[in-house]
């Protein structure tokens, strides 16, 4: 791919990423090999539509996290694992993060007592 074509492709992927909220773009940038641009390039139209649906459901879990409802977020994420196997790696990383968060909160509670 020539430099100009690569630049246009990068701009195209950036425009596609505007469809998603910033928190999700950052999750994908960390989770997806090659980041969001690579992920979007490898998905067909149907898979991109599935990614949009996945994000809407994933967002519910993220909002639960922001409210401190880790148990409910974990339950929601476990349901997503079964329904969206293509994006399992994003959910798996988030579940690991939440497990760590729960352990830290529990440890802080024990230490403060």
C-alpha positions in Angstrom: 0.0 0.0 0.0 1.4 3.4 -0.9 1.8 6.1 1.7 -1.1 8.1 0.3 -3.4 5.1 0.3 -2.4 4.2 3.9 -3.1 7.8 5.0 -6.6 7.7 3.4 -7.3 4.4 5.0 -6.2 5.7 8.4 -8.5 8.7 8.0 -11.4 6.4 7.0 -10.8 4.2 10.1 -10.8 7.3 12.3 -14.1 8.4 10.8 -15.5 5.0 11.5 -14.3 5.2 15.1 -16.4 8.4 15.6 -19.4 6.1 15.7 -18.2 4.8 19.1 -17.9 6.5 22.4 -14.4 7.5 23.5 -14.3 5.0 26.4 -15.0 2.1 23.9 -12.4 3.3 21.4 -9.8 3.3 24.1 -10.8 -0.2 25.2 -10.5 -1.4 21.7 -7.2 0.4 21.2 -5.8 -1.6 24.1 -7.6 -4.9 23.5 -7.6 -5.3 19.7 -4.3 -6.4 18.1 -3.4 -3.3 16.0 -6.1 -1.2 17.6 -9.5 -0.1 16.3 -8.3 0.6 12.8 -7.1 -2.9 12.3 -10.2 -4.3 13.9 -12.5 -2.3 11.6 -10.5 -3.3 8.6 -10.8 -7.0 9.3 -14.6 -6.9 9.9 -17.1 -7.2 7.1 -20.3 -5.1 7.1 -22.3 -7.6 9.1 -19.6 -7.9 11.7 -19.3 -4.1 12.0 -23.1 -4.0 12.7 -22.6 -6.7 15.3 -19.8 -4.5 16.9 -22.2 -1.6 17.1 -24.8 -3.8 18.9 -22.1 -5.2 21.1 -21.0 -1.7 22.1 -24.5 -0.7 23.1 -24.8 -3.7 25.4 -21.2 -3.3 26.6 -22.0 0.3 27.5 -24.6 -0.9 30.0 -21.9 -2.8 31.9 -19.6 0.1 31.7 -22.2 2.4 33.2 -22.8 -0.1 36.0 -19.1 0.0 36.7 -19.1 3.8 36.9 -21.9 3.5 39.5 -19.9 1.0 41.5 -22.2 -1.9 40.7 -19.3 -4.3 39.9 -21.3 -7.5 40.5 -24.1 -6.5 38.1 -21.5 -5.4 35.5 -19.7 -8.8 35.8 -23.0 -10.6 35.3 -23.8 -8.5 32.2 -20.3 -9.1 30.8 -20.6 -12.9 31.3 -23.8 -12.8 29.2 -22.0 -10.9 26.5 -19.3 -13.6 26.4 -21.8 -16.1 25.1 -23.6 -13.7 22.7 -20.6 -12.0 21.1 -17.7 -14.6 20.9 -16.0 -12.5 18.2 -15.4 -9.7 20.8 -14.7 -12.0 23.7 -11.2 -10.5 24.2 -12.7 -7.1 25.1 -15.1 -8.7 27.7 -12.4 -10.9 29.1 -10.0 -8.0 29.7 -12.8 -6.0 31.3 -13.7 -8.9 33.6 -10.1 -9.2 34.7 -10.0 -5.5 35.5 -13.2 -5.8 37.5 -11.9 -8.8 39.5 -8.9 -6.7 40.4 -11.0 -3.7 41.3 -13.2 -5.9 43.6 -10.2 -7.4 45.3 -8.7 -3.9 45.9 -12.0 -2.6 47.3 -12.3 -5.6 49.6 -8.7 -5.1 50.8 -9.3 -1.4 51.5 -12.4 -2.3 53.5 -10.4 -4.8 55.6 -7.6 -2.4 56.2 -9.9 0.4 57.3 -11.6 -1.7 59.9 
